[in-house]
Amino acid sequence: MILFVLTGSAPTLMLVVLAVTLYLVVIDIKDEPGLAFMHKAWWFLFVFLLHVPGYLIFRAWLAVRRHRRKDDEHPATPGPRGRRGDGRA
């Protein structure tokens, strides 16, 4: 979008791509748990301004966030108790 503002013109195909990326952002972020409305709006505007590179950054951030949340849901199990303490063997 920044490029469109600077050049003063926007090809139709690029506007369609912008609309599709914004739609995908809305679909991806609407059900994201633990994310405030301001953060959702920030990502939407970020993709709006930076277009495709912004969407790629958004997808990378979303993948990292979901991967970390998945790791937090499954805590590591303690190892077997043995001779080093931790109770009877």
N, C-alpha and C positions, 0 to 999 in steps of 0.2 A: 504494500500500500504506500509505503514511503516513496518508492520509485515512481508510482503512479502520480503522486502529488508533485514530485520534483519535475517530471517530464510533462505533466499536464495532459497525458492521454493514457488510456487503458485499453488494451486489446480485449475483445470479447472473450476469447479463450482464457485469458488470465483472470478475468472477473469470474468466470465459471469455476476455475480452479480455486480461487479464493473462497467462493461460496461453498464448495465441496469441503475444503479444509476446515472452514468454520463449522460446518455441519458435523464433521467428524470430531472436532473438539467438543462440541456440545454433547454428542453421544457418549464420548469417552469419559467426560468429567461429571456428567449429571448424577451418576450413581457412585462416585468415588467417596468412600466413607472417610469421615474425619477431616474434611476439607471445607473451610469456611467459604461463604459466598464471595467475599472479597478476593480470595485466592482463585476461585473459579473465574471471576470477572477479569482478574489480572491475566490469567493464561489466555482467555478469549481475546483480550485486547493485544496481548503479545503476539499471538498468531495473526491477528488482524493487521498489525503493523509490519511484521516481518515475513508474512506469507509462508512460503514453503520452508525456508530455513527455520522459521519460528515453529512450524508444525513438527519438524524433525527434532528440534530441541525439546519440544513438549512431549513427544513420544518417548524420547530417551529418559526424560525425567519421570514419566509415568511408569516405564518399565522398571527403573531403579526403585521407585516408591513401592510398587507392587511386589517386587522381589524381597525388599526389606521387610514388608508387612508379612509376607509368607514365611520368612525365616523367624520372625518374632512369634508367630502362631505355634511353631513347633520348637519348644525349648529342648536343649540337649539333655539327654538322659544321663544320669550319673553312671559311672563305671561300676564294675562288680567290686564288692567289698572283699578285701583280702588281708594280708598280713600287716599292712601299713596303718592300721587303725580303723576308723570308720565302723567299728562294731565287730561282732563275731563273724568268723569265717565259716 
